[in-house]
Amino acid sequence: MIYLLFLDLLQVYKVFYILVTEILDRFNSMQAEHAKKAFIVYQNFVSLTNVMRNKADEIMREFDFNVKMPQYYTPEASLVETLRSCVEAKQKGGSASSQQLEKVSNQLRGGMNRDQF
């Protein structure tokens, strides 16, 4: 039973991974309200990734599971700040600069490996 729950958790992580990549691919065309929500989703995803990375090995050892783990997302350190500044620019009524949006795109592509799924 616990094994199946653990497999479901890994599947939920994979789906969340794909969802976040799709949302952030559309980040530059979002209005301020949606961009803010996308930013929150991204922060939650990073938090989930950190928890999964830290706890999954412990669970596997404790219950003697042998499961192939996904390749976890590794965010670039400056991506959160870049997303935050883009959201703030959109909220002030302006649009984020094309340089900022290009930086977001490059950073996302650098850290995400959607092909593994």
Order of alpha helices (4+ residues) and beta strands (2+ residues): alpha-alpha-alpha-alpha
